[in-house]
């Protein structure tokens, strides 16, 4: 397996990413507020679900800047050996974990949303790939929508397999070909990539499917009647 060479992110660049995440969150909130669907409809609640995870990632990015301040370590840890290298390592691990969480949470919520619409139309399948193909045929989804899902599925599969184990993939999307090589490290999983793909989900796959399914009746989200009991920390 090849080793990925990491590049350092400057503070200015990181602050730009924070602004991008905030803008993405506001877009998600606007789509939720402007939705014509009922509050508990899956086609509205997908925006509510994603808004929560994007907001959490935004908080994580803001808080993570403390990890670049050596005084933070002196105040909170009994460790006199902290230096720039160790701070960088802690920062990288923290952001990587937060980014992976955003990617996985986004995938899970979108997969659930797709399955709910397919179930409503009785075209679902235990294999999500088959379900998406069925949705594509039923609602005449664009090739870009279907390819976007393939790209995200390959990123997801690479995350838990350390690389796609059984095949190579070369998937076109909006003029770019996204290449996945068998048993190679994850491609397209850095901050800029994930923010791009979440943006595309909002503006492309979700928006197109919401529009093309607008004549369908109420599709209740499976979280609609979920009761969450909170415990004191």
C-alpha positions as CSV (number, residue, x, y, z in Angstrom):
1,X,0.0,0.0,0.0
2,X,1.3,3.4,-0.9
3,X,1.9,6.0,1.7
4,X,0.1,9.4,1.4
5,X,2.4,12.4,1.8
6,X,0.7,15.0,4.0
7,X,0.9,18.7,3.4
8,X,0.7,21.3,6.2
9,X,-2.3,23.6,6.3
10,X,-1.6,27.2,7.1
11,X,-3.7,29.1,9.6
12,X,-5.1,31.4,6.9
13,X,-6.1,28.4,4.8
14,X,-7.7,26.7,7.8
15,X,-9.7,29.9,8.6
16,X,-10.9,29.9,5.0
17,X,-12.1,26.3,5.5
18,X,-13.9,27.4,8.6
19,X,-15.7,30.1,6.6
20,X,-16.6,27.5,3.9
21,X,-18.1,25.2,6.5
22,X,-20.2,28.0,7.9
23,X,-21.4,28.9,4.4
24,X,-22.3,25.3,3.8
25,X,-24.2,25.1,7.0
26,X,-26.2,28.3,6.1
27,X,-27.0,26.8,2.7
28,X,-28.3,23.6,4.4
29,X,-30.3,25.7,6.8
30,X,-31.8,27.8,4.0
31,X,-32.8,24.7,2.0
32,X,-34.5,23.3,5.1
33,X,-36.4,26.5,5.8
34,X,-37.4,26.9,2.1
35,X,-38.6,23.4,1.7
36,X,-42.2,22.9,0.7
37,X,-42.4,19.5,2.4
38,X,-43.9,18.9,5.8
39,X,-41.7,19.1,8.9
40,X,-41.4,15.3,9.3
41,X,-41.1,14.5,5.6
42,X,-37.8,12.7,4.7
43,X,-37.2,15.3,1.9
44,X,-37.2,18.1,4.5
45,X,-35.6,16.3,7.4
46,X,-32.5,15.3,5.3
47,X,-31.5,19.0,5.4
48,X,-32.2,19.1,9.2
49,X,-30.0,16.1,9.8
50,X,-27.1,17.3,7.6
51,X,-27.3,20.8,9.2
52,X,-26.7,19.2,12.6
53,X,-23.6,17.3,11.5
54,X,-22.2,20.3,9.5
55,X,-22.7,22.6,12.4
56,X,-20.9,20.1,14.7
57,X,-18.0,20.0,12.3
58,X,-17.9,23.8,12.2
59,X,-17.6,23.8,16.0
60,X,-14.9,21.2,15.9
61,X,-12.9,23.3,13.5
62,X,-13.2,26.4,15.6
63,X,-12.3,24.6,18.8
64,X,-9.4,22.8,17.2
65,X,-7.4,26.1,16.8
66,X,-6.7,25.7,20.5
67,X,-4.6,22.6,19.6
68,X,-2.2,24.9,17.8
69,X,-1.6,27.0,20.9
70,X,1.1,25.6,23.2
71,X,-0.4,27.5,26.2
72,X,-3.4,25.3,25.8
73,X,-1.3,22.2,26.5
74,X,0.5,23.9,29.4
75,X,-2.9,24.8,31.0
76,X,-4.6,21.4,30.4
77,X,-1.9,18.7,30.4
78,X,1.0,17.8,32.7
79,X,3.4,17.5,29.8
80,X,6.5,19.6,29.5
81,X,7.6,17.9,26.3
82,X,5.0,19.5,24.0
83,X,6.5,21.1,21.0
84,X,5.4,22.2,17.5
85,X,5.7,18.7,16.1
86,X,3.6,17.1,18.8
87,X,1.0,19.9,18.5
88,X,0.8,19.3,14.8
89,X,0.3,15.6,15.3
90,X,-2.5,16.2,17.8
91,X,-4.2,18.7,15.5
92,X,-4.0,16.4,12.5
93,X,-5.5,13.5,14.4
94,X,-8.3,15.6,15.8
95,X,-9.3,17.1,12.4
96,X,-9.0,13.8,10.7
97,X,-11.4,12.3,13.2
98,X,-13.8,15.1,12.9
99,X,-13.7,15.0,9.1
100,X,-14.2,11.2,9.0
101,X,-17.2,11.7,11.3
102,X,-18.7,14.3,8.9
103,X,-18.2,12.1,5.9
104,X,-19.6,8.9,7.5
105,X,-22.6,10.8,9.2
106,X,-23.4,12.5,5.9
107,X,-23.3,9.2,4.0
108,X,-25.5,7.4,6.6
109,X,-28.1,10.2,6.5
110,X,-28.2,10.4,2.7
111,X,-28.4,6.6,2.4
112,X,-31.3,6.6,4.9
113,X,-33.0,9.3,2.9
114,X,-32.7,7.4,-0.4
115,X,-33.9,4.2,1.2
116,X,-37.0,5.9,2.6
117,X,-38.0,7.3,-0.8
118,X,-37.3,3.9,-2.4
119,X,-39.4,2.1,0.3
120,X,-42.3,4.5,-0.3
121,X,-42.2,3.6,-4.0
122,X,-41.6,-0.1,-3.3
123,X,-38.3,-0.2,-5.2
124,X,-35.9,-0.6,-2.3
125,X,-33.2,-3.3,-2.1
126,X,-30.9,-4.5,0.6
127,X,-28.1,-3.4,-1.6
128,X,-27.9,0.4,-1.6
129,X,-26.3,0.5,-5.1
130,X,-29.4,-1.4,-6.5
131,X,-31.7,1.0,-4.6
132,X,-30.0,4.1,-6.1
133,X,-30.2,2.5,-9.6
134,X,-33.9,1.9,-9.1
135,X,-34.4,5.5,-7.9
136,X,-32.5,6.7,-11.0
137,X,-34.8,4.9,-13.3
138,X,-38.0,5.8,-11.5
139,X,-37.3,9.5,-11.2
140,X,-35.1,9.9,-14.3
141,X,-32.1,11.1,-12.2
142,X,-29.2,12.6,-14.1
143,X,-26.0,10.7,-14.7
144,X,-24.2,13.2,-12.5
145,X,-26.5,12.4,-9.6
146,X,-25.9,8.7,-10.0
147,X,-22.1,9.1,-10.4
148,X,-21.9,11.4,-7.4
149,X,-23.4,8.6,-5.3
150,X,-20.9,6.1,-6.8
151,X,-18.0,8.4,-5.8
152,X,-19.2,8.8,-2.3
153,X,-19.8,5.0,-2.0
154,X,-16.2,4.4,-3.1
155,X,-14.9,6.9,-0.6
156,X,-16.9,5.2,2.2
157,X,-15.8,1.8,1.1
158,X,-12.2,2.9,1.1
159,X,-12.5,4.3,4.6
160,X,-13.3,1.0,6.2
161,X,-11.3,-1.2,3.8
162,X,-8.1,0.8,3.6
163,X,-8.7,0.9,-0.2
164,X,-11.2,-0.7,-2.5
165,X,-10.4,-4.4,-2.3
166,X,-11.8,-5.8,-5.5
167,X,-11.9,-3.4,-8.4
168,X,-10.6,-0.2,-9.9
169,X,-13.0,2.7,-10.6
170,X,-12.9,5.8,-12.8
171,X,-16.0,7.8,-12.4
172,X,-16.8,11.0,-14.3
173,X,-18.6,13.9,-12.5
174,X,-19.1,17.3,-14.0
175,X,-16.1,17.1,-16.3
176,X,-13.7,15.5,-13.8
177,X,-12.8,11.8,-13.6
178,X,-12.5,10.5,-10.1
179,X,-10.0,7.5,-9.9
180,X,-10.0,4.8,-7.3
181,X,-7.3,2.2,-7.5
182,X,-7.6,-1.3,-6.1
183,X,-6.0,-1.7,-2.6
184,X,-4.7,1.9,-2.7
185,X,-5.3,4.6,0.0
186,X,-8.4,6.7,0.2
187,X,-8.7,9.3,-2.5
188,X,-10.7,12.5,-2.2
189,X,-11.1,12.6,1.5
190,X,-9.4,15.8,2.6
191,X,-11.3,18.9,3.8
192,X,-11.7,20.5,0.4
193,X,-12.9,17.3,-1.2
194,X,-15.5,16.5,1.5
195,X,-16.8,20.0,1.6
196,X,-17.2,19.9,-2.2
197,X,-19.0,16.6,-2.2
198,X,-21.4,17.7,0.6
199,X,-22.1,20.9,-1.4
200,X,-22.8,18.7,-4.4
201,X,-25.2,16.5,-2.5
202,X,-27.2,19.5,-1.4
203,X,-27.3,21.1,-4.8
204,X,-27.4,18.1,-7.0
205,X,-28.6,14.6,-5.8
206,X,-30.9,15.7,-2.9
207,X,-32.3,18.8,-4.7
208,X,-32.9,16.9,-7.9
209,X,-34.6,14.0,-6.2
210,X,-36.7,16.3,-4.0
211,X,-37.9,18.1,-7.1
212,X,-38.6,15.1,-9.2
213,X,-40.5,13.4,-6.3
214,X,-42.6,16.4,-5.5
215,X,-45.8,14.8,-6.8
216,X,-45.4,12.0,-4.3
217,X,-47.3,12.1,-1.0
218,X,-46.0,12.5,2.5
219,X,-42.9,10.3,3.0
220,X,-42.4,10.1,6.8
221,X,-38.9,10.1,8.1
222,X,-38.1,7.2,10.3
223,X,-36.9,9.7,13.0
224,X,-40.2,11.4,13.0
225,X,-41.4,9.9,16.2
226,X,-38.0,9.3,17.8
227,X,-37.8,10.3,21.4
228,X,-34.4,11.2,22.7
229,X,-33.8,11.1,26.5
230,X,-30.9,13.1,27.6
231,X,-28.7,12.3,30.6
232,X,-26.8,14.8,32.6
233,X,-23.1,14.8,31.8
